[in-house]
Amino acid sequence: MARLFLLRHAKSSWDDPSVRDFDRPLNLRGRAAASLMGRHMADHALVPDRVLCSSARRTRETFAGVLPFFSADMDVRFVKRLYEAPQSAYLKTIQEVGGTAKSLMLIGHNPTMQSFALDLIDRGNPMFIDQLGEKFPTAGLAVIDFDLGEWGRLAPKSGRIVAFFRPRELELVGAEETAEVDD
């Protein structure tokens, strides 16, 4: 079995209109959301063996936000063709560079991330599929399992979605846990 983590970059800053889209950094909320998602992934043993990350600044900064929570060594590749790319580029990149990693994380951009995830999913929890169809939020994470021995065989409609995490929900859970501790 192979597991794919699709992580959309966290919220980026629009403060400086002169900054090229490729060079936009994360804003404060985005940095916090990336860290929150990294902690959640580590707490639930959702750590990739290999990472394929768009080379845009906001995706690299998202990766930098999740990385401190991962204790395992991993192979990381920054891939320029994942920026402003169609679904076919995401699929081709995974097929060509995914290798035999048991768990692979791709950090990319919408709208491609959302359409790519939906195109890969054949089965799984209908609630996750519906939520993903409505919106793939910044710093959102889809977890999809495949019956594969190598990523070169990845094909559309072959995956089972097993989880879909949204930062807002994780913030609410964290707030509830804090409130319970305070009681």
BALOBA-1460 file (C-alpha; in Angstrom, 3 decimals):
// residues 183
<rec num="1" residu="m" x="0.000" y="0.000" z="0.000"/>
<rec num="2" residu="a" x="1.150" y="3.540" z="-0.779"/>
<rec num="3" residu="r" x="-0.064" y="6.710" z="0.943"/>
<rec num="4" residu="l" x="-0.232" y="10.143" z="-0.664"/>
<rec num="5" residu="f" x="-0.456" y="13.340" z="1.361"/>
<rec num="6" residu="l" x="-1.709" y="16.277" z="-0.697"/>
<rec num="7" residu="l" x="-0.965" y="19.487" z="1.197"/>
<rec num="8" residu="r" x="-2.102" y="22.798" z="-0.206"/>
<rec num="9" residu="h" x="0.214" y="25.687" z="0.660"/>
<rec num="10" residu="a" x="-0.797" y="27.793" z="3.656"/>
<rec num="11" residu="k" x="-2.287" y="31.294" z="3.441"/>
<rec num="12" residu="s" x="-0.030" y="33.712" z="1.592"/>
<rec num="13" residu="s" x="0.438" y="37.438" z="1.954"/>
<rec num="14" residu="w" x="-0.970" y="39.951" z="-0.503"/>
<rec num="15" residu="d" x="0.480" y="42.941" z="1.416"/>
<rec num="16" residu="d" x="2.937" y="43.954" z="-1.294"/>
<rec num="17" residu="p" x="1.333" y="44.084" z="-4.757"/>
<rec num="18" residu="s" x="4.757" y="44.497" z="-6.388"/>
<rec num="19" residu="v" x="5.829" y="40.986" z="-5.334"/>
<rec num="20" residu="r" x="5.551" y="38.420" z="-8.131"/>
<rec num="21" residu="d" x="3.042" y="35.639" z="-7.443"/>
<rec num="22" residu="f" x="5.843" y="33.039" z="-7.389"/>
<rec num="23" residu="d" x="7.631" y="35.021" z="-4.647"/>
<rec num="24" residu="r" x="4.677" y="35.680" z="-2.326"/>
<rec num="25" residu="p" x="5.471" y="34.655" z="1.282"/>
<rec num="26" residu="l" x="3.106" y="33.211" z="3.858"/>
<rec num="27" residu="n" x="1.283" y="35.623" z="6.116"/>
<rec num="28" residu="l" x="1.111" y="35.201" z="9.914"/>
<rec num="29" residu="r" x="-2.036" y="33.087" z="9.729"/>
<rec num="30" residu="g" x="-0.402" y="30.884" z="7.080"/>
<rec num="31" residu="r" x="2.713" y="30.277" z="9.157"/>
<rec num="32" residu="a" x="0.553" y="29.339" z="12.145"/>
<rec num="33" residu="a" x="-1.593" y="26.997" z="10.033"/>
<rec num="34" residu="a" x="1.467" y="25.245" z="8.555"/>
<rec num="35" residu="s" x="2.818" y="24.591" z="12.056"/>
<rec num="36" residu="l" x="-0.584" y="23.417" z="13.245"/>
<rec num="37" residu="m" x="-0.834" y="20.959" z="10.347"/>
<rec num="38" residu="g" x="2.727" y="19.736" z="10.915"/>
<rec num="39" residu="r" x="2.018" y="19.058" z="14.579"/>
<rec num="40" residu="h" x="-1.221" y="17.252" z="13.683"/>
<rec num="41" residu="m" x="0.535" y="15.116" z="11.085"/>
<rec num="42" residu="a" x="3.302" y="14.149" z="13.511"/>
<rec num="43" residu="d" x="0.854" y="13.456" z="16.354"/>
<rec num="44" residu="h" x="-1.014" y="11.018" z="14.096"/>
<rec num="45" residu="a" x="2.018" y="9.365" z="12.459"/>
<rec num="46" residu="l" x="1.275" y="10.968" z="9.096"/>
<rec num="47" residu="v" x="4.895" y="11.558" z="8.151"/>
<rec num="48" residu="p" x="6.069" y="11.147" z="4.539"/>
<rec num="49" residu="d" x="9.167" y="9.317" z="3.320"/>
<rec num="50" residu="r" x="9.510" y="11.661" z="0.349"/>
<rec num="51" residu="v" x="8.306" y="15.217" z="-0.303"/>
<rec num="52" residu="l" x="7.677" y="16.831" z="-3.682"/>
<rec num="53" residu="c" x="7.211" y="20.552" z="-3.192"/>
<rec num="54" residu="s" x="6.512" y="23.322" z="-5.672"/>
<rec num="55" residu="s" x="9.440" y="25.710" z="-5.717"/>
<rec num="56" residu="a" x="7.224" y="28.772" z="-5.172"/>
<rec num="57" residu="r" x="8.043" y="30.650" z="-1.974"/>
<rec num="58" residu="r" x="4.697" y="29.993" z="-0.249"/>
<rec num="59" residu="t" x="4.967" y="26.215" z="-0.760"/>
<rec num="60" residu="r" x="8.569" y="26.156" z="0.450"/>
<rec num="61" residu="e" x="7.552" y="28.175" z="3.527"/>
<rec num="62" residu="t" x="4.643" y="25.783" z="4.133"/>
<rec num="63" residu="f" x="7.105" y="22.892" z="4.058"/>
<rec num="64" residu="a" x="9.390" y="24.795" z="6.448"/>
<rec num="65" residu="g" x="6.407" y="25.133" z="8.808"/>
<rec num="66" residu="v" x="5.609" y="21.409" z="8.920"/>
<rec num="67" residu="l" x="9.203" y="20.125" z="8.858"/>
<rec num="68" residu="p" x="10.121" y="20.755" z="12.537"/>
<rec num="69" residu="f" x="7.453" y="18.252" z="13.589"/>
<rec num="70" residu="f" x="8.850" y="15.411" z="11.491"/>
<rec num="71" residu="s" x="11.583" y="13.450" z="13.267"/>
<rec num="72" residu="a" x="12.291" y="11.013" z="10.435"/>
<rec num="73" residu="d" x="14.730" y="11.640" z="7.615"/>
<rec num="74" residu="m" x="13.049" y="12.147" z="4.270"/>
<rec num="75" residu="d" x="13.937" y="12.800" z="0.679"/>
<rec num="76" residu="v" x="12.831" y="16.326" z="-0.339"/>
<rec num="77" residu="r" x="12.636" y="17.656" z="-3.872"/>
<rec num="78" residu="f" x="11.603" y="21.139" z="-4.935"/>
<rec num="79" residu="v" x="9.943" y="20.906" z="-8.329"/>
<rec num="80" residu="k" x="9.399" y="24.051" z="-10.379"/>
<rec num="81" residu="r" x="6.887" y="22.419" z="-12.760"/>
<rec num="82" residu="l" x="4.402" y="22.060" z="-9.881"/>
<rec num="83" residu="y" x="3.859" y="25.837" z="-9.941"/>
<rec num="84" residu="e" x="0.932" y="26.987" z="-12.132"/>
<rec num="85" residu="a" x="0.672" y="23.444" z="-13.416"/>
<rec num="86" residu="p" x="-2.231" y="21.351" z="-14.713"/>
<rec num="87" residu="q" x="-3.234" y="18.059" z="-13.091"/>
<rec num="88" residu="s" x="-1.250" y="16.154" z="-15.684"/>
<rec num="89" residu="a" x="1.973" y="17.749" z="-14.382"/>
<rec num="90" residu="y" x="1.146" y="16.679" z="-10.828"/>
<rec num="91" residu="l" x="0.459" y="13.118" z="-11.981"/>
<rec num="92" residu="k" x="3.584" y="12.982" z="-14.159"/>
<rec num="93" residu="t" x="5.781" y="14.374" z="-11.377"/>
<rec num="94" residu="i" x="4.568" y="11.752" z="-8.904"/>
<rec num="95" residu="q" x="4.956" y="8.974" z="-11.469"/>
<rec num="96" residu="e" x="8.486" y="10.044" z="-12.379"/>
<rec num="97" residu="v" x="9.862" y="11.101" z="-8.989"/>
<rec num="98" residu="g" x="7.763" y="9.234" z="-6.410"/>
<rec num="99" residu="g" x="9.795" y="6.056" z="-6.753"/>
<rec num="100" residu="t" x="9.057" y="3.381" z="-4.172"/>
<rec num="101" residu="a" x="8.382" y="5.680" z="-1.199"/>
<rec num="102" residu="k" x="5.670" y="4.162" z="0.977"/>
<rec num="103" residu="s" x="4.369" y="7.625" z="1.830"/>
<rec num="104" residu="l" x="4.698" y="10.636" z="-0.398"/>
<rec num="105" residu="m" x="3.703" y="14.253" z="0.219"/>
<rec num="106" residu="l" x="3.049" y="16.728" z="-2.565"/>
<rec num="107" residu="i" x="2.821" y="20.409" z="-1.595"/>
<rec num="108" residu="g" x="1.130" y="22.454" z="-4.270"/>
<rec num="109" residu="h" x="-1.448" y="24.988" z="-5.360"/>
<rec num="110" residu="n" x="-5.138" y="25.366" z="-6.093"/>
<rec num="111" residu="p" x="-7.127" y="24.970" z="-8.227"/>
<rec num="112" residu="t" x="-4.934" y="22.094" z="-9.421"/>
<rec num="113" residu="m" x="-4.612" y="20.490" z="-5.974"/>
<rec num="114" residu="q" x="-8.376" y="20.185" z="-5.539"/>
<rec num="115" residu="s" x="-9.100" y="18.849" z="-9.029"/>
<rec num="116" residu="f" x="-6.120" y="16.477" z="-8.858"/>
<rec num="117" residu="a" x="-7.254" y="15.031" z="-5.518"/>
<rec num="118" residu="l" x="-10.805" y="14.528" z="-6.770"/>
<rec num="119" residu="d" x="-9.508" y="12.888" z="-9.948"/>
<rec num="120" residu="l" x="-7.414" y="10.382" z="-7.972"/>
<rec num="121" residu="i" x="-10.206" y="9.309" z="-5.602"/>
<rec num="122" residu="d" x="-12.339" y="6.305" z="-6.488"/>
<rec num="123" residu="r" x="-13.687" y="5.414" z="-3.049"/>
<rec num="124" residu="g" x="-13.597" y="6.327" z="0.611"/>
<rec num="125" residu="n" x="-15.621" y="8.328" z="3.075"/>
<rec num="126" residu="p" x="-18.285" y="10.247" z="1.094"/>
<rec num="127" residu="m" x="-18.130" y="13.089" z="3.635"/>
<rec num="128" residu="f" x="-14.430" y="13.684" z="2.843"/>
<rec num="129" residu="i" x="-15.154" y="13.608" z="-0.883"/>
<rec num="130" residu="d" x="-17.981" y="16.148" z="-0.468"/>
<rec num="131" residu="q" x="-15.833" y="18.442" z="1.693"/>
<rec num="132" residu="l" x="-12.985" y="18.237" z="-0.784"/>
<rec num="133" residu="g" x="-15.393" y="19.006" z="-3.631"/>
<rec num="134" residu="e" x="-16.619" y="22.120" z="-1.832"/>
<rec num="135" residu="k" x="-13.200" y="23.570" z="-1.016"/>
<rec num="136" residu="f" x="-9.565" y="22.573" z="-0.574"/>
<rec num="137" residu="p" x="-8.546" y="25.293" z="1.904"/>
<rec num="138" residu="t" x="-5.078" y="26.699" z="2.366"/>
<rec num="139" residu="a" x="-2.995" y="24.356" z="4.539"/>
<rec num="140" residu="g" x="-5.608" y="21.638" z="3.963"/>
<rec num="141" residu="l" x="-4.407" y="18.034" z="3.835"/>
<rec num="142" residu="a" x="-5.952" y="15.130" z="1.928"/>
<rec num="143" residu="v" x="-4.710" y="11.624" z="2.746"/>
<rec num="144" residu="i" x="-5.258" y="9.079" z="-0.031"/>
<rec num="145" residu="d" x="-4.238" y="5.408" z="-0.046"/>
<rec num="146" residu="f" x="-3.421" y="3.352" z="-3.147"/>
<rec num="147" residu="d" x="-2.707" y="-0.309" z="-3.854"/>
<rec num="148" residu="l" x="0.681" y="0.410" z="-5.440"/>
<rec num="149" residu="g" x="4.213" y="-0.837" z="-5.080"/>
<rec num="150" residu="e" x="5.674" y="2.119" z="-6.950"/>
<rec num="151" residu="w" x="4.376" y="5.576" z="-7.830"/>
<rec num="152" residu="g" x="5.098" y="5.092" z="-11.527"/>
<rec num="153" residu="r" x="1.846" y="3.102" z="-11.688"/>
<rec num="154" residu="l" x="-0.327" y="5.863" z="-10.189"/>
<rec num="155" residu="a" x="-3.537" y="6.321" z="-12.182"/>
<rec num="156" residu="p" x="-6.704" y="8.402" z="-11.865"/>
<rec num="157" residu="k" x="-9.652" y="6.910" z="-9.966"/>
<rec num="158" residu="s" x="-7.450" y="4.424" z="-8.114"/>
<rec num="159" residu="g" x="-7.288" y="5.891" z="-4.606"/>
<rec num="160" residu="r" x="-9.253" y="5.707" z="-1.379"/>
<rec num="161" residu="i" x="-9.489" y="8.913" z="0.634"/>
<rec num="162" residu="v" x="-8.911" y="8.120" z="4.292"/>
<rec num="163" residu="a" x="-8.777" y="11.627" z="5.786"/>
<rec num="164" residu="f" x="-9.239" y="15.292" z="4.984"/>
<rec num="165" residu="f" x="-7.947" y="17.801" z="7.513"/>
<rec num="166" residu="r" x="-8.691" y="21.513" z="7.472"/>
<rec num="167" residu="p" x="-6.790" y="23.976" z="9.677"/>
<rec num="168" residu="r" x="-9.960" y="25.646" z="10.998"/>
<rec num="169" residu="e" x="-11.155" y="22.317" z="12.403"/>
<rec num="170" residu="l" x="-7.777" y="21.635" z="13.992"/>
<rec num="171" residu="e" x="-7.850" y="25.123" z="15.572"/>
<rec num="172" residu="l" x="-11.287" y="24.365" z="17.049"/>
<rec num="173" residu="v" x="-10.149" y="21.017" z="18.436"/>
<rec num="174" residu="g" x="-7.100" y="22.703" z="19.986"/>
<rec num="175" residu="a" x="-9.315" y="25.384" z="21.548"/>
<rec num="176" residu="e" x="-11.639" y="22.726" z="23.000"/>
<rec num="177" residu="e" x="-8.693" y="20.799" z="24.468"/>
<rec num="178" residu="t" x="-7.358" y="23.995" z="26.045"/>
<rec num="179" residu="a" x="-10.802" y="24.779" z="27.513"/>
<rec num="180" residu="e" x="-11.041" y="21.266" z="28.984"/>
<rec num="181" residu="v" x="-7.638" y="21.620" z="30.627"/>
<rec num="182" residu="d" x="-8.652" y="24.953" z="32.141"/>
<rec num="183" residu="d" x="-11.772" y="23.480" z="33.825"/>
